[in-house]
Amino acid sequence: MIANSTNGSLVMAADGRRTVLRPKTLALLLLLLDRAGEVVSRETILDVVWPGLVVTDDSITQCVVELRKALGPADAGMLHTLPRRGYQLQAGIGKYRVLSKLGDGATSEVFLARDDFADRDVAIKRLRPAPESAGEGQVPEVSRHAGLFFAAEAALVGRLRHPNVVEILDAVEDGPAPYLVMEYVPGVTLRRFCRPDALLPLDQIVEIGFKCAMALGYCWRQGLIHRDIKPANVLALMDGPRVADVKITDFGSVLDLGTDRTQVLGVGSLAYMSPEQLDGADLDARADMYSLSAVLYHLIAGRPPFDAQQQTALIRQIQQGHASPLTGLRAGVSPALDALVRKGLARQRDQRFKDWDEYAQQLSSLVARGEIPRATEAEVLDSERFTLLRSLEFFNDFGDVALWEVVRRARWERHAPGHALYSKGGRNNTFHIIAEGVVEVWRDGRKIVTLAAGTSVGEMAYLAPDPELAVNSADVTVASSASLIS
C-alpha cells in the first residue's frame, strides 16, 4: 500500500484500489507507517494526530476502524491493537516483513525488512508512484528517470558478488511501486567522516580507498561504470570508532557497457564528477577513478577538492582548476599520498592510473613503505594481507573475491623462532600456509626440509581419510619469525 498525503488517498498496490481517507485517519496511517513495526502508544497518537486537543479513545478507534476497512481483507491484519500499549502496523512489502523505515529520497524510500524464509534482514528500496498531477498517459521527467534507474539496478540482480559491493538480491515490478531487495548493511555512510571535526585516521582512509578500488575494478571487469561514487554511496561497517569494512551501494546511475537498454546520460554528483562526465564524453573506468580520488580527498581534508556556491563556478573549477595540495591541509599527509590522490584527480584521464589494479597497488604500497602514519602499530591491515596473499604461489589460482574470503575468514598467527607447530606422534586437526618466515621439518633429530613463504605444512595429516592416519610423522618448528594462515 502507498499513502498519498497530497489528496488523502490510500493506494492498494495489490489491485490498484483507491480509497479516500479522512484527514485524521490519513495522519494516523502516516504515523504508523513512519514507525512501522513499532508499538505506537495512545499518547503519541493523540500528540501527533490531535495536537493540543482533548479527544476520547473513541476518536482513535473510529480512525482505526476506517483504516482497517480501507486496507481490505488481505492487509487489515497488518494493523494490530495491543491492549494498554497502543497500535502497531506490521507492514509488509511482498513477502518481506517491514521492520522500520531507514530513509527517504526524492523518488524512493528505503525500509529495513525481514526475509523470514531466508532468515535474514534485507534493505528494500521502493519507488514512489508517479504523482497524480501528471496528465493521463504522461510520465513526469523525474519519474521516468527513476524508472530507468530502477531498471539499471534490477538488471544487476545476482550479478555482483564482491565483499565490498552491496548485493542486489531481487527486483519486483509491483504495480505503481516497484522495489529492489538488497543486502542489509548495518552501518553509516562515509558522509559522517567528511566533516573537519570527524576525520578518520589516514591509514583507515587509505584502507577504504584500497577496498573501493578493488571493488570498482571488479565492477569494471563486469562492464560496469558506477558513475556516482560519493561519500553517501559508500557504506561503512563500524567496529567501535574504527571503520572495519566498506561496501559500495546505489547502482542506479550505473553505465552498463554490455546492454542495449536505454540508459540515462549526464548523471552523477557534481562535486565528485570527472571532467569527461561533465563534457558528455564517452566514459571508461577512469571516470570512477576520478570520483574515488575526490572522495579520498574529502575524507583526508574535510572538504572536497573543488567547492563553490554556484554550480557554474564549480564546473569551471573541475574543468580548469587544480586541487590544493593535501600536504598543506592536514598534518601527516606525505608527499606520496598527496601525489597519488592528485594523480587520480588529473583533468586528463590519460594522466590517471592505467587500471584499477595499479590504483589499488599504489595505495597498498603507501602502507608497505611506511608512508602512512599508523593509528595502531600492531594492527595488520586487510590491504596488507590481501597483497601478501596475492604474492604467494599457493594462491595463484584464486580470484580476487576468493582471496578476500581468505583475508576475512582465515586465522592469522605470528610465531617466534623455536615455536613448535607440530610434534611427532601428535594428532593434527589444523594445517597452515606460510605467509612469511621459515619453518623446518625434523625427524629423529635430522632436518628433512626447510619450508618458506607460499608453502603449506601439516596438510597431509589434516586431510588423512582415516583418523588413525591423522598423526604427525615429524616435528615442525619455526626457524625464523613466521606469519601463518590457517
Salt bridges, closest charged atoms under 4 A:
ASP15 OD2 - ARG17 NE 3.79
GLU43 OE2 - ARG42 NH1 3.98
ASP57 OD1 - ARG42 NE 2.15
GLU66 OE1 - ARG22 NE 2.85
ASP104 OD1 - LYS101 NZ 3.50
ASP104 OD1 - ARG128 NH2 2.79
GLU109 OE1 - LYS101 NZ 3.35
GLU109 OE2 - ARG126 NH2 2.96
GLU109 OE1 - ARG128 NH1 3.72
ASP116 OD1 - ARG97 NH2 2.77
ASP119 OD1 - ARG114 NH2 2.33
ASP121 OD1 - ARG114 NH1 2.92
GLU132 OE2 - ARG18 NH1 2.22
GLU141 OE2 - ARG144 NH2 2.82
GLU141 OE2 - HIS145 NE2 3.16
GLU153 OE1 - LYS125 NZ 2.69
GLU167 OE2 - ARG161 NH1 2.78
GLU183 OE2 - LYS247 NZ 3.13
ASP197 OD1 - ARG195 NE 2.99
ASP228 OD2 - LYS230 NZ 3.84
ASP239 OD2 - ARG242 NH2 3.39
ASP245 OD1 - LYS211 NZ 3.32
ASP245 OD2 - ARG408 NH2 2.62
ASP250 OD1 - LYS125 NZ 3.66
ASP256 OD2 - ARG159 NH1 2.97
GLU276 OE2 - ARG352 NH1 2.69
ASP284 OD2 - ARG286 NH2 2.57
ASP338 OD2 - ARG342 NE 3.45
ASP350 OD1 - ARG286 NH1 2.80
GLU358 OE2 - LYS343 NZ 3.56
GLU371 OE2 - ARG369 NE 3.81
GLU379 OE2 - ARG242 NH1 3.30
ASP382 OD2 - LYS211 NZ 2.92
GLU384 OE1 - ARG374 NH2 2.99
ASP400 OD2 - ARG221 NH2 3.19
ASP400 OD1 - ARG390 NH2 2.83
GLU405 OE1 - ARG409 NE 2.51
GLU413 OE2 - ARG411 NE 2.80
GLU413 OE1 - HIS415 NE2 2.94
GLU440 OE2 - LYS447 NZ 3.59
ASP444 OD1 - LYS424 NZ 2.96
GLU468 OE1 - ARG427 NH2 3.76
